[in-house]
Amino acid sequence: MTTVLSAKGISVNFGAVRALSEVDIEVPSGQLVGLIGPNGAGKTTFIDAVTGFVPSRGEIMLGSERVNGRPAHQRARMGLARTWQTIELFDDLTVQENLSVSARRSSFGTSMRELLAGRLLRTEQSAEDAMALLELEAEASRMPNELSQGRRKLVGIARALASRPQLLLLDEPAAGLDSNESTDLGRRLRRVVDSGLPIFLVDHDMSLVLGICDYIYVLDFGKLIAQGPPEEIRHNPQVLAAYLGGSTAEATQIDKAADIESA
């Protein structure tokens, strides 16, 4: 099994505040890897560091290529695709047009190279493939403001998929979804991973993360306190203490997820 993402010793400071401290995380090919932790643990900061939206120290490798020092747009072109906690869609474009914009390369030079290689003809195919993978074909001609919150989230993920990434990083995709929508999201994310694209998932929905991830990392105050498969994380004393110390509701989610898995 090859390693798609290797992040070693990742540290981020915001002034005198240490947001991340020497964090090591790997994402193997063909796996769905989760990152959890109480509010303010540094989860989104880690995604921002990997994708180039905040300065960081440490080594970040995408496959065999080092991405340190590269701006965010170059990292995206290398194959790091991400979503955001807020849904960033073009509300004046249809769902399919939103995906096509993501699939099309933006620079003139890149477009010319793709034209010569015959790739521009595959732009629409990339959008259609992403919609099919997430079962959004029925929404292709609809406008984003006509969709439910859950469907809008799926369109955001599909738009990232349409860029043909090596790794998909999802930041709180289940935020604002009810339990049925979250379950449906999990099923579709597993389908994406089973198709061959690894996913790195950050989310507060413990039932979702523990139910679909192959491996999970846990952050608290910017430091890794645990890692392992879901069954180990679910009963890890440090993880339970971190959640009980930060949010009773979040700790209760872990207990509920454990009950669901053991039922």
WODAFEN-V195890 format. One record per run of one state. SS is the DSSP state (h for helix, s for strand, l for the rest). FROM is the first residue (numbers start at 1). TO is the last residue. If there is no record, write none. Layout:
SS:FROM:TO
SS:FROM:TO
This chain:
l:1:2
s:3:14
l:15:16
s:17:28
l:29:31
s:32:36
l:37:42
h:43:51
l:52:56
s:57:62
l:63:64
s:65:66
l:67:71
h:72:78
l:79:79
s:80:82
l:83:93
s:94:94
h:95:103
l:104:107
h:108:116
l:117:119
h:120:133
l:134:136
h:137:139
l:140:142
s:143:143
h:144:146
l:147:148
h:149:161
l:162:166
s:167:171
l:172:178
h:179:194
l:195:197
s:198:202
l:203:205
h:206:212
l:213:214
s:215:220
l:221:222
s:223:228
l:229:229
h:230:234
l:235:236
h:237:246
l:247:247
h:248:262
l:263:263
